[in-house]
């Protein structure tokens, strides 16, 4: 789960390459500018530089310290975690423009005024709706895409489906073999609405980067017009079959999920408690050295030295409650087993 970290300062930018960083993007940046700055400084001491090609990339964070712009994307995180990040990050970064990179790393490169050819790796069109054997509907596979056609039909596609926009108009024939739905058991990650009468397609996404889709659209969908709806699922809902229901992303539920991710990510490494926590986690010094040494995720989190006060600040916003320290292992009772 690779990520690029980009820091812009004094008119110059630095690109860091992180082979596991997509798991860190939201959890690091939600801590605010001071923690993020420390993390990037620590990581820069050891990390290599340079862009990953977008087909090898799962996340990224751009921090423009000059113009106070924060931009992120992270494919491993759910729509709920992302919604909480977009809700709370502006409060942790007051005075900053906080935004999501819907085109992935391409938005970073465009923002910096550089050549997209540095990162572009054009996706091939898909020929089959599913990239593996179609899942058994009785197994209730996880929902990934909502595809709707006109105002008459909606289809829920699992994680075994290819990105539906990559099939071009051929998707209309393949959808005939997929069961229609009137409700979704969970929030989709992305959606595609097709209006054959006007030859118009509308697309929204949460965590799946579009990686140059607008540039390739005409070759995949000749004669069709594309509307990009950012993350606005409501655009699809008001156009598709009447009665299609999507569960709302409850604010409290979303914030609770992100709080859990933050606790898992940072609480073992809080500066005031880290020695006791690592003894509890690893026991002997040899095991501890093995799992917290250079080029481990723990290594960078330890050296970032998040304090109790810094962890409390973000957890108060996410949960509305004052955490009791040490948060670890209290929040992770299995650690005491």
RODO-2510 file (C-alpha; in nm, 4 decimals, decimal comma):
residues 337
     n   res          X          Y          Z
     1     x     0,0000     0,0000     0,0000
     2     x     0,2363     0,2658    -0,1292
     3     x     0,2049     0,6395    -0,0746
     4     x     0,3771     0,9593    -0,1776
     5     x     0,4265     1,2317     0,0819
     6     x     0,4695     1,5800    -0,0671
     7     x     0,5837     1,8815     0,1325
     8     x     0,5893     2,2314    -0,0180
     9     x     0,7929     2,4913     0,1687
    10     x     0,9541     2,8206     0,0648
    11     x     0,8529     2,7663    -0,2955
    12     x     1,0199     2,4251    -0,3226
    13     x     0,8673     2,0813    -0,2914
    14     x     0,9961     1,7460    -0,1718
    15     x     0,8473     1,4090    -0,2687
    16     x     0,8946     1,1089    -0,0396
    17     x     0,8155     0,7499    -0,1365
    18     x     0,6681     0,5190     0,1287
    19     x     0,5972     0,1535     0,0499
    20     x     0,3448     0,1223     0,3356
    21     x     0,2291     0,4807     0,3766
    22     x    -0,1271     0,4522     0,2460
    23     x    -0,2208     0,3160     0,5885
    24     x    -0,0822     0,6318     0,7517
    25     x    -0,2292     0,9144     0,5436
    26     x    -0,5503     0,9869     0,7338
    27     x    -0,4166     0,8894     1,0764
    28     x    -0,1112     1,1145     1,0472
    29     x    -0,2790     1,4183     0,8941
    30     x    -0,5808     1,4183     1,1281
    31     x    -0,3360     1,4945     1,4107
    32     x    -0,2844     1,8471     1,2769
    33     x     0,0092     2,0428     1,1327
    34     x     0,2577     2,0062     1,4197
    35     x     0,2432     1,6262     1,4336
    36     x     0,2347     1,5975     1,0542
    37     x     0,5408     1,8201     1,0230
    38     x     0,7327     1,6096     1,2754
    39     x     0,6317     1,2849     1,1063
    40     x     0,7423     1,4086     0,7637
    41     x     1,0724     1,5363     0,9039
    42     x     1,1433     1,2001     1,0679
    43     x     1,0443     1,0080     0,7578
    44     x     1,2549     1,2311     0,5308
    45     x     1,5706     1,1279     0,7177
    46     x     1,5460     0,7713     0,5857
    47     x     1,3038     0,7716     0,2938
    48     x     1,3775     0,7643    -0,0736
    49     x     1,2344     1,0266    -0,3023
    50     x     1,0463     1,0337    -0,6289
    51     x     0,6979     0,9704    -0,7549
    52     x     0,5376     0,6301    -0,7752
    53     x     0,3482     0,5659    -1,0959
    54     x    -0,0208     0,5958    -1,0223
    55     x    -0,0976     0,2292    -1,0892
    56     x     0,1445     0,1406    -0,8066
    57     x     0,0052     0,3944    -0,5621
    58     x    -0,2627     0,3640    -0,2949
    59     x    -0,2471     0,6943    -0,1103
    60     x    -0,0820     1,0290    -0,0726
    61     x    -0,0649     1,3499     0,1265
    62     x     0,0352     1,6927    -0,0015
    63     x     0,1075     1,9652     0,2534
    64     x     0,1697     2,3137     0,1154
    65     x     0,3085     2,5036     0,4116
    66     x     0,3339     2,8239     0,2070
    67     x    -0,0262     2,8510     0,0842
    68     x    -0,1769     2,6385     0,3632
    69     x    -0,3286     2,3658     0,1458
    70     x    -0,3776     2,0060     0,2630
    71     x    -0,4684     1,7436     0,0010
    72     x    -0,5083     1,3694     0,0547
    73     x    -0,6299     1,0395    -0,0824
    74     x    -0,6195     0,6897     0,0677
    75     x    -0,7681     0,3846    -0,1022
    76     x    -0,7435     0,1494     0,2023
    77     x    -0,9809     0,3600     0,4088
    78     x    -1,3589     0,3259     0,3984
    79     x    -1,6103     0,5945     0,3005
    80     x    -1,6903     0,6308     0,6725
    81     x    -1,3308     0,7019     0,7755
    82     x    -1,2885     0,9401     0,4842
    83     x    -1,6096     1,1264     0,5726
    84     x    -1,4898     1,1748     0,9300
    85     x    -1,1507     1,2981     0,8070
    86     x    -1,3135     1,5577     0,5796
    87     x    -1,5404     1,6599     0,8678
    88     x    -1,2740     1,6987     1,1362
    89     x    -0,9484     1,7780     0,9534
    90     x    -1,0453     2,1440     0,8891
    91     x    -1,0773     2,1898     1,2660
    92     x    -0,7353     2,0354     1,3253
    93     x    -0,5907     2,2534     1,0463
    94     x    -0,7597     2,5915     1,1113
    95     x    -0,7062     2,8416     0,8326
    96     x    -0,6085     2,5707     0,5833
    97     x    -0,7828     2,4573     0,2661
    98     x    -0,8506     2,0856     0,3167
    99     x    -0,9431     1,8854     0,0075
   100     x    -0,9564     1,5365    -0,1417
   101     x    -0,7533     1,4358    -0,4480
   102     x    -1,0165     1,2654    -0,6639
   103     x    -0,7688     1,2038    -0,9452
   104     x    -0,5150     1,0638    -0,7001
   105     x    -0,1520     1,1570    -0,7473
   106     x    -0,2457     1,3325    -1,0699
   107     x    -0,4067     1,6091    -0,8641
   108     x    -0,0802     1,6530    -0,6713
   109     x     0,1261     1,6796    -0,9898
   110     x    -0,1222     1,9219    -1,1456
   111     x    -0,1221     2,1334    -0,8289
   112     x     0,2561     2,1574    -0,8456
   113     x     0,2457     2,2546    -1,2131
   114     x     0,4458     1,9520    -1,3235
   115     x     0,4055     1,7132    -1,6169
   116     x     0,1438     1,4436    -1,5608
   117     x     0,3504     1,2094    -1,7763
   118     x     0,5755     1,1649    -1,4715
   119     x     0,3095     0,9586    -1,2986
   120     x     0,0525     0,8604    -1,5584
   121     x     0,0198     0,4920    -1,6377
   122     x    -0,2935     0,4778    -1,8539
   123     x    -0,5332     0,2053    -1,7479
   124     x    -0,6416    -0,0501    -2,0019
   125     x    -1,0141    -0,0811    -2,0728
   126     x    -1,1826    -0,3809    -1,9145
   127     x    -1,3693    -0,6414    -2,1169
   128     x    -1,5415    -0,8274    -1,8334
   129     x    -1,7518    -0,6826    -1,5552
   130     x    -1,5984    -0,9170    -1,2978
   131     x    -1,2249    -0,9800    -1,2749
   132     x    -1,2812    -1,3210    -1,1124
   133     x    -1,5658    -1,5692    -1,0851
   134     x    -1,8855    -1,3865    -1,0035
   135     x    -1,9489    -1,4053    -0,6281
   136     x    -2,2371    -1,6012    -0,4841
   137     x    -2,5090    -1,3480    -0,4064
   138     x    -2,6138    -1,5539    -0,1035
   139     x    -2,2747    -1,4847     0,0518
   140     x    -2,3576    -1,1112     0,0644
   141     x    -2,0203    -0,9925    -0,0657
   142     x    -1,9064    -0,6444     0,0285
   143     x    -2,0514    -0,3712    -0,1880
   144     x    -1,8145    -0,1560    -0,3902
   145     x    -2,0013     0,0043    -0,6813
   146     x    -2,3557     0,1191    -0,7483
   147     x    -2,4396     0,1287    -1,1192
   148     x    -2,7723     0,2710    -1,2343
   149     x    -2,9258     0,2946    -1,5800
   150     x    -3,1792     0,5656    -1,6513
   151     x    -3,4582     0,5804    -1,3973
   152     x    -3,5438     0,2111    -1,4164
   153     x    -3,2592    -0,0074    -1,2889
   154     x    -2,9848    -0,0147    -1,0265
   155     x    -2,7155    -0,2773    -0,9734
   156     x    -2,4884    -0,3362    -0,6736
   157     x    -2,1440    -0,4722    -0,7635
   158     x    -1,9042    -0,6376    -0,5221
   159     x    -1,5304    -0,5966    -0,4763
   160     x    -1,4815    -0,8633    -0,7432
   161     x    -1,6053    -0,6242    -1,0098
   162     x    -1,3762    -0,4213    -1,2303
   163     x    -1,4187    -0,0462    -1,2227
   164     x    -1,7441    -0,0251    -1,4209
   165     x    -1,6447     0,2876    -1,6120
   166     x    -1,3580     0,0947    -1,7728
   167     x    -1,5945    -0,1285    -1,9721
   168     x    -1,7407     0,1429    -2,1892
   169     x    -2,0936     0,1003    -2,3298
   170     x    -2,0453    -0,2790    -2,3296
   171     x    -2,1350    -0,2717    -1,9610
   172     x    -2,5005    -0,2266    -2,0541
   173     x    -2,5182    -0,5778    -2,1991
   174     x    -2,3231    -0,7362    -1,9136
   175     x    -2,5457    -0,5799    -1,6490
   176     x    -2,8386    -0,7842    -1,7785
   177     x    -2,6955    -1,0866    -1,5989
   178     x    -2,6636    -0,9027    -1,2669
   179     x    -2,9515    -0,8887    -1,0220
   180     x    -3,1203    -0,5525    -0,9784
   181     x    -3,1421    -0,3947    -0,6341
   182     x    -3,3709    -0,1498    -0,4603
   183     x    -3,1438    -0,0926    -0,1626
   184     x    -2,7764    -0,1156    -0,0717
   185     x    -2,6716    -0,2855     0,2534
   186     x    -2,3837    -0,0417     0,2945
   187     x    -2,2428     0,2758     0,1462
   188     x    -2,0845     0,2104    -0,1962
   189     x    -1,7303     0,3291    -0,2563
   190     x    -1,8164     0,4709    -0,5986
   191     x    -2,1082     0,4964    -0,8372
   192     x    -2,1794     0,5243    -1,2090
   193     x    -2,5075     0,6482    -1,3549
   194     x    -2,5805     0,5930    -1,7231
   195     x    -2,8463     0,7723    -1,9260
   196     x    -2,8554     0,5975    -2,2652
   197     x    -3,1127     0,8430    -2,4029
   198     x    -2,8805     1,1424    -2,3686
   199     x    -2,5606     0,9334    -2,3815
   200     x    -2,4498     1,0894    -2,0554
   201     x    -2,2577     0,9227    -1,7722
   202     x    -2,2223     1,0593    -1,4211
   203     x    -1,9577     0,9322    -1,1812
   204     x    -1,8811     0,9893    -0,8148
   205     x    -1,6176     0,8312    -0,5934
   206     x    -1,4932     0,8384    -0,2385
   207     x    -1,1613     0,6562    -0,2091
   208     x    -1,1021     0,5194    -0,5616
   209     x    -0,8827     0,7642    -0,7574
   210     x    -0,9989     0,8295    -1,1130
   211     x    -0,6378     0,8325    -1,2438
   212     x    -0,6857     1,0271    -1,5636
   213     x    -1,0310     0,8953    -1,6493
   214     x    -1,1369     1,2275    -1,8020
   215     x    -0,8412     1,2104    -2,0414
   216     x    -0,9269     0,8572    -2,1551
   217     x    -1,3035     0,8903    -2,1561
   218     x    -1,3573     0,9542    -2,5258
   219     x    -1,1622     0,6440    -2,6260
   220     x    -1,3577     0,4225    -2,3837
   221     x    -1,7009     0,5837    -2,4274
   222     x    -1,7122     0,7340    -2,7783
   223     x    -2,0040     0,9712    -2,8167
   224     x    -2,0824     0,9755    -2,4433
   225     x    -2,0502     1,2832    -2,2234
   226     x    -1,8958     1,2496    -1,8750
   227     x    -2,0062     1,4404    -1,5658
   228     x    -1,7764     1,4150    -1,2621
   229     x    -1,9660     1,4501    -0,9348
   230     x    -1,6749     1,4386    -0,6859
   231     x    -1,8234     1,2410    -0,3903
   232     x    -2,1841     1,3526    -0,4383
   233     x    -2,3779     1,0241    -0,4309
   234     x    -2,6987     1,2269    -0,4127
   235     x    -2,6521     1,3157    -0,7813
   236     x    -2,6909     0,9476    -0,8663
   237     x    -2,9742     0,8818    -0,6217
   238     x    -3,1977     1,1548    -0,7628
   239     x    -3,1507     1,0213    -1,1163
   240     x    -3,1852     0,6458    -1,0659
   241     x    -3,4857     0,4211    -1,0069
   242     x    -3,7314     0,5502    -0,7511
   243     x    -3,6987     0,3865    -0,4128
   244     x    -3,3306     0,2885    -0,4262
   245     x    -3,2113     0,3345    -0,0691
   246     x    -2,8542     0,3962     0,0480
   247     x    -2,7685     0,3916     0,4203
   248     x    -2,6611     0,7330     0,5396
   249     x    -2,3132     0,7914     0,6747
   250     x    -2,3934     0,8817     1,0336
   251     x    -2,1613     1,1484     1,1658
   252     x    -2,1123     0,9858     1,5057
   253     x    -2,0489     0,6443     1,3533
   254     x    -1,7941     0,7859     1,1079
   255     x    -1,6106     0,9773     1,3774
   256     x    -1,6038     0,6732     1,6055
   257     x    -1,4433     0,4652     1,3318
   258     x    -1,1729     0,7241     1,2665
   259     x    -1,1124     0,7525     1,6418
   260     x    -1,0507     0,3761     1,6536
   261     x    -0,8010     0,4047     1,3689
   262     x    -0,6220     0,6920     1,5435
   263     x    -0,6025     0,4986     1,8713
   264     x    -0,4678     0,1881     1,6974
   265     x    -0,2166     0,3987     1,5087
   266     x    -0,0798     0,6250     1,7818
   267     x    -0,1713     0,5128     2,1345
   268     x     0,1079     0,2522     2,1770
   269     x     0,3661     0,5172     2,0870
   270     x     0,2554     0,8171     2,2962
   271     x     0,5746     0,9804     2,4205
   272     x     0,4916     0,9683     2,7919
   273     x     0,3896     0,6011     2,7799
   274     x     0,5918     0,4450     2,4994
   275     x     0,8491     0,2555     2,7086
   276     x     0,5884     0,0837     2,9258
   277     x     0,3692     0,0112     2,6232
   278     x     0,6485    -0,1434     2,4176
   279     x     0,7535    -0,3612     2,7095
   280     x     0,3946    -0,4804     2,7361
   281     x     0,3699    -0,5428     2,3615
   282     x     0,7059    -0,7027     2,2875
   283     x     0,8420    -0,8270     2,6181
   284     x     1,2157    -0,8800     2,5669
   285     x     1,4465    -0,6196     2,4149
   286     x     1,5460    -0,8358     2,1178
   287     x     1,1864    -0,8701     1,9981
   288     x     1,1272    -0,5016     2,0578
   289     x     1,4315    -0,4057     1,8510
   290     x     1,3185    -0,6307     1,5684
   291     x     0,9729    -0,4775     1,5375
   292     x     1,0597    -0,1140     1,6085
   293     x     1,3863    -0,0851     1,4181
   294     x     1,4585     0,1325     1,1143
   295     x     1,2186     0,1051     0,8207
   296     x     0,9324    -0,0193     1,0372
   297     x     0,6088     0,1730     1,0808
   298     x     0,6605     0,1658     1,4585
   299     x     1,0015     0,3315     1,4187
   300     x     0,8550     0,6436     1,2581
   301     x     0,5602     0,6628     1,4955
   302     x     0,7879     0,6403     1,7997
   303     x     1,0183     0,9118     1,6707
   304     x     0,7255     1,1412     1,5884
   305     x     0,6724     1,1550     1,9667
   306     x     0,3013     1,2292     1,9801
   307     x     0,2134     1,3532     2,3279
   308     x    -0,0827     1,2717     2,5474
   309     x    -0,2128     1,6251     2,4920
   310     x    -0,1909     1,5911     2,1132
   311     x    -0,3723     1,2576     2,1116
   312     x    -0,6362     1,3936     2,3489
   313     x    -0,7025     1,6946     2,1250
   314     x    -0,8036     1,4878     1,8238
   315     x    -0,9932     1,2232     2,0237
   316     x    -1,1996     1,4961     2,1921
   317     x    -1,3083     1,6203     1,8494
   318     x    -1,3847     1,2717     1,7224
   319     x    -1,5631     1,1292     2,0267
   320     x    -1,6708     1,4292     2,2330
   321     x    -1,5059     1,2755     2,5395
   322     x    -1,1802     1,3279     2,7260
   323     x    -0,9637     1,0146     2,6947
   324     x    -0,8090     0,8619     3,0051
   325     x    -0,4348     0,8056     2,9821
   326     x    -0,2574     0,5868     2,9170
   327     x    -0,4954     0,5181     2,6288
   328     x    -0,3036     0,1990     2,5475
   329     x    -0,3694    -0,0719     2,6624
   330     x    -0,7007     0,0528     2,8017
   331     x    -0,8400     0,1013     2,4499
   332     x    -0,6875    -0,2298     2,3369
   333     x    -0,7774    -0,4768     2,6147
   334     x    -0,6414    -0,7740     2,4193
   335     x    -0,2938    -0,6279     2,4777
   336     x    -0,3232    -0,7124     2,8457
   337     x    -0,4149    -1,0784     2,7827
***
